[in-house]
Amino acid sequence: MLNKLLPTNEATIDRVLRVVLGLFLLSLTVFGPQTMWGLLGLVPLATGAIGSCPIYTLLGVSTKGTKRVQA
């Protein structure tokens, strides 16, 4: 059931970039301008950690790709 709600639709590089971006944005709450806008970093951090993007799911997009099975 959870796989239908949150299907894995992110490739490894996509996940890594999301986690890095999320950590960078979260660091803005402590360093730099120190605004609460940095909390927006929780979104890419969470989607990168889970491996599922709700927007990708709605649009039917996947960066994960598919493995080809050779007969």
Secondary structure as UniProt FT lines:
FT   HELIX           2..5
FT   HELIX           12..27
FT   TURN            28..30
FT   TURN            32..33
FT   HELIX           36..41
FT   HELIX           42..50
FT   HELIX           54..59
//
